[in-house]
Amino acid sequence: MDWKPPPRPRWVDRLNGHADHVGHARRLVPLEPDELIAAATEETGLDDFGQPGEFGDGEASGAGWRTHFETFMEALESEGRLHLTGRILTRTDLLAALRNRLELVDLWKHRTDIGKQPLDGPLVVIGAARSGTSIVHELLALDPAHNTPTTWKVHRPAAAATGDAETVAAARRSVDAVVSFWHDVQPEYETMHHNGGDLPTECIFLTVPTFLSDNWAGTHTVPSYSRHLALADHRPAYEWHRRTLQTLSLREHGRRWVLKAPSHLATLRELFAVYPDAGVMQLHRDPAATLPSMLSLMGTLKWMRTDGVDMEPLVGPTMAGVAHLQRRAIGDRASGRLPDDRFFDLHYAELLADPVGAIGAAYEHFGWAMPVGLPGAVTDYLARKPKDAKGRHRYSPESFGLTAEGIRAEFHDYIDRFDVVPEG
């Protein structure tokens, strides 16, 4: 394979050089679990992170957030090889997650009514990464009847739900600054995915404070933590997810939640265990296009935090893993383990050819009335957001030592089941 990380801005290399000057990046930016917990406690003035089994997060037997947190932290220091910029980014993420956990636990202790709030079946957009889930989510967000988790709200849920005007404004500014900074660290990232505080985002960020979240594994090189995730019961994370949505609903009640994350493909059983009345909109696209794009994104996200990106050992397992998840979902839907009638299947090619018709078909499937103004809103939104507006994301199967034919052979049962059209 000949994939190379994208060019890095000179200022990032210069900043990372500060660590070389003193010996190691950890001397400048420590990531010690107890110190992080103490810092979050001092910042918030709170000290209750919640107990296993409380608020749905963790098992009564004792496995809970602290187990997942410590597993991730151990993997981070032993496997992550973070450079200085990566340690700054990661410390920000860790402190924010711990703060959110403290704030939410405190809120839930004082507002016991939150867990009793009705939360009717959300619509969850899923599909392989790079299959069009983001743009579909953004288009569905145009419907005034829909709630969509925006970036600033999922990163500051307590402030979004209960903060005064000044607190809300500060939270929006700080979150937008943090996620926009990712583009400064790696400009190529913006050609793959645009980030902004007010944009709809993946609801998987809601599970970040549980430390049982694919978000941590997706942005770091932590294979032992990834194995931990694969073996864990994710229902507690979805219980936390639900409670956080109930919290956000304090100011946004009465509308349908529309959620999105490719990661749900791995945990559909747990999703339906917690949201039995959910609807799922699954995007389908040629895996010979999605898999190389996903691998390129994975490598770039890790490159933002480490100099040691070796994608070669990840290519085969990633391809086999995604193919397995698609096969399992097919089998679960066929057997009734997952409610097949609650799925709407949408081909990426159909979305490109007729966006309004594709969205309309989803509304018809779920028995919803499409608002009169939504077709025009969809057309206008797409006209303001042309493809490749931030530059073109370039990738190919060959750059990862693969071929389009070989990828399609691995996914043959998925392609056959959904009549996926080859691209290119």
N, C-alpha and C positions, 0 to 999 in steps of 0.2 A: 504494500500500500504506500501511497505517496502523499497522503493528507498532511498538510502543515497548518499549524495555528495561524490565524490572521496576523498581520503586522500589528505590533503593539505601539501605542503612542510613546514618544521618547520620554515624556515626563514620568510615565509609569516606571520605565527602566531606571530613571534617575532616582525616583523615590525608593524603589527597591534597593538601590545601591547604598542607601543609608544603613540597611541591615548588614550588608557586607562590611561596612565600615566599623561596626561594633561587634561583629561576630555571628549574630543570628537574629532573625526577625522576632523571635519570641522574647528577646531582651527588651525590645521596644514596645511590643504589643503582646502582653501575656494573655493566655486563654486557659486559665486555671479554674476548674468548675466552682470551687468554693468561693473564690474571689469574685467571679461573675455573679453568683447568687447574692453575695454580700453587697455588691455594687447595685444590683437591681433593687434589693431591699432598702438600701440607703436612699436611692433616688425616689422611690415611691412612698416610703414610710410604711410599707406593708411587709408582712413576713409570712403570710399563710399562702403557700403554693397549692393547697388542696391535698387531700389524702387519697390513696388508691380506693377506687370504688365510689368516690364522691364526685358528684356532677357528671357521672358517666365516664370519667376518665380513669381507666385502669381497672384491674380486677380486685375484688375484695381479698384475694389471696396475697396481695402485696405487690404484684407487678403493676407499675404505673409510670408516670412521667419521669420520675427520677432514674429509673432503670434505663429507659430509652435515652435520656439526656446523657447519662454517664457512658453508655455504650457509644453514642455518637462522639462524645468528647475524647474518649480513648482512641477511637478510630481516627479522629481528626488529627491528633498529635502524632500518632504512630504511622499513619498512612497518607495524610493529607498533603504534606510538604508545601505548606502555605508560604508564599512570599509575603513581603511586608504589606503590599496593597491588599493581598488576599486576607491577611490577618485583620486589617482594619475593617474590610467589608464584613468579615465573619463575626468579629466582635460586635459590630453594630447589629447584625442580625440576631446574635445570641442575646444581647442585652434587651433588644426590643421584644423578643419572644418571652423572656422571663418577666419583663415589665407587664406585657399583655396578660400573662398568666396570673400575676399577682392582682392586677386590676379587675380581671374578670371574676376570679374567685371571690374577691371582696364584694363585688357587685352582686354576685349570685347569692352570697350569704345574707345580704341585706334586702335583696329583692327576690324572695322565694317564689313570687308569682311568675317570674320570667320562664321558669321551666314548665309552667302550666299554660303558656301561651299557645294557641292553636297554630299549627304550621302545616297547611294543606300541601298536598303533593307538589314538590318542585319539579321543574323540567331540568334535566341534567344533560348537557351536551358532552358527548364522549367521542372517541375515535383515536386511532394511532396519532401520535404527535406529528404535526405538520400536515394534517389531513384537512384543514380548513375549519377547525373548531373555533378558532379565535374570531374570524370574521363572522361566522354564524352567530356567535354569542353577541357580538357588537350589533348585528342587525336585529336580533331579538330584543336587545335592550332599547330599541327605538320605540317599542310599544309602551305607551303610558301605563298599561295594566301590569307591567313587569317590573320586578325588583331585580337588579343585577349587582353582585358584589363589585364595587369599584375598588381600585387599588388602595386608596387612602383609608377606606373603611375597613378592609380586611387587615391592614397593618396597624390600625388604631381603633379596634372595635368598641372599646369602652367609651372612648371620646366621641365616636360617631353616634353612639346610642344615648349618651347622657350628658355630654359636655355642653357648656354654654357656648355662645357665639364665638368668643375669643379663643376658647379651647379648640373648637372645631376648626377655625381658620388656621391656627398654629399647626394642628395635626395635618391638615391638607398641605400646607406649605412644606413641612418637614418631610412628609412621605414623598411628595413630588420631587423634592431635591434629592432624596436618597435614590429613588428608582431611575431618575434621569441621569444621575451620576454614573450609573452602569454603562451608559452609552459613551461617556467620557473615558472610562477605563478601557472600553473596547468598542470603538466606533462600528466595527463590522457587526456587532450584535444587533444594532438597530436595523440592519437589512433583514434580519431574521425575525425580530419581534420588537415592536415599538412599545415602550413603557411610559406611563404617565399617571399621575395621582388620580385623575378623574376618569380614567379608562376602565371599562369592565375587565376583570382579571379572573384568574383561576381561583376557584373556591378552596383549592387544596391549601392555600395560605392560611385558611382558618384553622387547620390542624397543626400548624407550626408550633404553637405552645405545648402540644402534647409530646413533641419530639418523636412522634410516631408518624412521620410525614415524608413523602417522597421528595419534598422540596429540599430537605437536607442532603439526601443522597444525590439528587440531580445536579447540584452545584458544587459538589466536592468529590474528591477521590477517596472514598471510604468504603472499600469492598466489604470489610467485616460488618459495618453498619448496614450495608445493603442486604447482606445475608440475614441480619437480624430483622430487617423489615419484611423480607420475604417469608420468614417463619412466624411472624407475629400475628396475633389476632387484631385486626384493624377496627373491630366494632367500637372499642372505646374511643378511638379517634373520631369516628362518625358521630358518637354520642356528644362529644365535645363540639363537633362541627354543628350539630343540630342546635345545641344550647346557644352557641354563638349566633346562629341565624335568628333564633328567637330573641336574642338580645338586640340585634340590629333591627328587628321588626318593631321595636318599641316606637321608633319614629317612622317606620315604613310599613305599617300594617295594612292589610286589606288588599295587597297585590301579590301576584304569583312570583315566587322566586325562580329565576332562571340562572342556573349554575353551569360551570364548565371546567373540566380538567381531563386531559388524556389519562392521567393517573388512575381515574376511576375504573378504567378497563381492567386493572389488576384486582380490584376489590368490589366488583359488582355485587357479590353475595352479601358482603357487609353493608353496602349502600342500601340494598333493598331490605335488609334486616332492620335498619333504622328508619328508612323512608319507604315503607311498603307501598305507598300510593304514589311514588315518584313516576314520572314519565322520562324516558330516555330517548334522546335524539342522537343516533350514531352515524357519524360521517364515515364514508368509505372512499378510499383512494388507492391507486396503484402503489403497492409497497415498494416497487422499484424506484418510486419518486420520494415516498415519505421516509423510508429507512435511511438513505444517505443524508437527507436533510436533517433528520433527527440526530444522526451521529455527528454531523458537522456542528449542530447546536450544542450537543453535549460536550464536545471537545472545546468549543469556544467558551462555554460557561466555566469549565474547569480551568482553562488557560487564564481566565480573569483572576484566578486565585492562586495558581501554582505555575511554576516553570516546568514541572514534571508531568506533562500530558503524554501518555502512551496509549493511543487508541487501539492499537493492534490487538491486545488481549481482550478488548471489550466488544469487538465487532461481531465475532461468532456468537458469543453468549447473548448479546443484545438482539441479534436477528432471531435466534432460536427462542428467546424469551418472549418477544413480541408475537411471534407466530404461535407459540403455546397459548398465550392469553387470548388470541383471536379464536383458536380452536376450542378453548375451554368455554368461551362465551357462546360459541355456536352450539356446543354440546349442552350447555346449561339451558339455553333457550329452547332447544329441541326437546329436552327431557322434562321441562316444566320447573326445573330448579330456579330459573329466572322467568318472570312473567313475560312471555314473548309478545303478548298483545299490548304491553306498555312500551314497546320499542317502536320508533319510527326510523327507518333506514334511509339515508340520503347520500347519494353519490356526489362526490366532489365535481364531477363533470356536469351533472345536472345543475348544481349550484352556480357554476361558471356560466352555463348556457342561459339560464333563466332564474336569477336570484329571487325575484318576486314570486315566481311560480313555485320555486322550491320551498320558500317560507310559507306560502299559502297552502302547499300540500301538507306541511307539518301541522298547521292550524286545523285543517280538515281532519287529519288523522286523530288529533286529540279532542276534536269536537269543540274547538274554540272559534269564536267569531273574530275575523280579522278586522281591525279598525279601518275605517274608510281612508284615513290619511297614511296608513302604513306603507302601501306600495310606493307612493311618492317619496316618503321619507327614506325608504331603502334605496331607491334610485338616486336620490340626491346625496345620500351618505357615500355611496360607492363612487359617485362622480367626484366627490371631494377627496377620495382616498384611492387614487389610482395605484395599481400594482407596481411594485418596485419604486415607489416614490422616494424611499430612503436609500435607494441603491439596490442592486441585484445580489441576492444570495446565491453564490455559485457553489455547486456540489455535483458529485457524480458517483455512481456505484464504484467505478474503477479507482477512484481516489482512496477507497477503503479496501481495495483488493477484491471487490465483488463484481458481479455482472448483473445486468437487469434480468437476464434469463435465470441465473442462479437464485436471485432473490424471489422471483415469481415461483420458482419450483418449491422453495421452502414454504411459501404461502399458498400453495395450489388449492388447498381445501377452502381457504378463506376466499380466494378469487372466484372459485367455482360457486360457492354458496351465495355470494352477493353479486355475481356477474360483474366484477370490477374490470373496467376498461383499461388496457395498457396505455401509458402516456409515452409520447416521444416516438 
